[in-house]
Amino acid sequence: MNKIAIMGAMPEEVAPILEKLGEYKTTEYAGNKYYEATYNGVELVVAYSKIGKVFSTLTATTMIEHFACDVLLFSGVAGGINPSLKIGDLIVATKLSQHDLDITAFGHPMGYVPEGSVFVETDKDLLALSKEVANELGKTVVEGVIATGDQFVHDEKIKANIVKHFNADALEMEGGSVAVVCNALNVPFFILRAISDTADTDASFSFDEFMESSAIISAEFIMKMVDKVISK
Ligand code: ADE
């Protein structure tokens, strides 16, 4: 039986999930709060990490190593790169990279360090389950590459550079690091994002306006994924 980790980066990304749980137990650990609940007979651990690769690494590792979660679902918002992605649209990562990991000075490709890889691939079974959920809900979910970095991108040139190196469809600040953790610890993971902005000069305004509504769209889909994982 699975113990399911559900992660976001910001409080707004996990609030709609906590609302659905009813009762939960709060545990403080390593500077974060972890919310434990039983949902339809299965144990869930929910947490927001705080923004960025370091905090999300800490939280993903904690959920797996301390709370013994054996599958991890991430829900949140992203900046859209693929022009087909509009505000509120959902993207699920097929693979993720770290767009700010740069030792190109030594002849390596962007996103690569020795003994690592440029991309980490999402669990195929969870991707297949998400297709079933999307079909059942009649929702379009784009599958694509997500690039992660410790930077809120609001610049066309930076966006273009991320496309050049990673052919990314969306960007955010946690998925790539969570993917590295889950891959290293052999825990299947799934990264879902709803678009809050398009990482252009207006991105911060768009983010402020749409982050909460997009976070809800993502959280609603993630809870259907939870139902699906439980039913398998
Ligand atoms: N998350 C949502 N929008 C983002 C952006 N423009 N850059 C980085 N992370 C984001």
Boltz pocket constraint, residues with backbone or C-beta under 6 A from the ligand:
constraints:
  - pocket:
      binder: B
      contacts: [[A, 77], [A, 78], [A, 79], [A, 80], [A, 149], [A, 151], [A, 152], [A, 153], [A, 154], [A, 171], [A, 172], [A, 173], [A, 196], [A, 197], [A, 198], [A, 199], [A, 200], [A, 203], [A, 207]]
      max_distance: 6.0
